Amino acid sequence: MGVTVPAPDLPRRVQQHEVDAMRRSLAIGGALTRSDTERLIETCGDLLAERVRIERVLSQLGPAWGGTRRALNDLARIVRGPAR
């Protein structure tokens, strides 16, 4: 009982509803599929890298509004990901 892997055109990052389903699977069966485990590890790596980028942008915030606007735009790009 694992979570379905998304089609190639969909993001591979694990979504919240999938985390909930994986928790239920672990409670029932005690194991995740290799695919689910790989996706979780990949998602954790992505989130950690994203956090580092966000922390860098936040460290640039200063009292001037110009820097704040630039930082907010950078954060928006990080969260949205690459343009499609």
C-alpha positions as CSV (number, residue, x, y, z in Angstrom):
1,M,0.0,0.0,0.0
2,G,2.1,2.9,-1.3
3,V,1.4,6.3,-2.7
4,T,1.2,6.5,-6.5
5,V,4.1,8.1,-8.2
6,P,3.0,11.2,-10.3
7,A,3.2,11.2,-14.0
8,P,6.5,12.6,-15.4
9,D,5.0,16.0,-16.2
10,L,4.0,16.5,-12.6
11,P,6.3,17.6,-9.8
12,R,8.1,14.8,-8.0
13,R,8.0,16.7,-4.7
14,V,5.9,14.9,-2.2
15,Q,2.6,16.8,-1.4
16,Q,1.0,17.1,2.1
17,H,-1.8,14.7,1.3
18,E,0.8,12.1,0.2
19,V,2.7,12.6,3.5
20,D,-0.6,11.9,5.3
21,A,-1.2,8.8,3.2
22,M,2.4,7.5,3.8
23,R,1.9,8.0,7.6
24,R,-1.3,5.9,7.4
25,S,0.6,3.2,5.3
26,L,3.3,3.1,7.9
27,A,0.8,2.7,10.7
28,I,-0.9,-0.2,8.9
29,G,2.0,-2.0,7.2
30,G,5.1,-0.6,8.8
31,A,7.0,0.1,5.5
32,L,7.0,2.3,2.5
33,T,7.8,1.4,-1.1
34,R,11.3,2.1,-2.4
35,S,9.7,4.7,-4.7
36,D,8.0,6.5,-1.8
37,T,11.2,6.4,0.2
38,E,13.2,7.9,-2.7
39,R,10.6,10.6,-3.2
40,L,10.7,11.5,0.5
41,I,14.4,11.7,0.5
42,E,14.4,13.8,-2.7
43,T,11.8,16.1,-1.3
44,C,13.7,16.6,2.0
45,G,16.8,17.5,0.0
46,D,14.8,20.0,-2.1
47,L,13.2,21.5,1.0
48,L,16.6,21.9,2.8
49,A,18.1,23.5,-0.3
50,E,15.1,25.8,-0.6
51,R,15.4,26.8,3.1
52,V,19.1,27.8,2.6
53,R,18.1,30.0,-0.4
54,I,15.3,31.6,1.7
55,E,17.6,32.2,4.6
56,R,20.1,33.9,2.3
57,V,17.3,36.2,0.9
58,L,16.0,37.0,4.4
59,S,19.5,37.9,5.5
60,Q,19.5,40.6,2.9
61,L,16.4,42.3,4.3
62,G,17.3,45.7,5.7
63,P,15.5,48.9,6.7
64,A,15.3,50.1,3.1
65,W,12.1,49.2,1.3
66,G,13.9,48.7,-2.0
67,G,15.8,45.7,-0.5
68,T,12.6,44.4,1.0
69,R,10.8,44.5,-2.3
70,R,13.8,42.7,-4.0
71,A,13.9,40.1,-1.2
72,L,10.1,39.4,-1.5
73,N,10.5,39.0,-5.3
74,D,13.4,36.6,-4.8
75,L,11.3,34.6,-2.2
76,A,8.4,34.4,-4.6
77,R,10.7,33.0,-7.3
78,I,12.1,30.4,-4.9
79,V,8.7,29.2,-3.8
80,R,7.2,29.1,-7.3
81,G,10.2,27.3,-8.7
82,P,11.6,27.6,-12.2
83,A,9.4,29.2,-14.8
84,R,7.5,26.8,-17.0
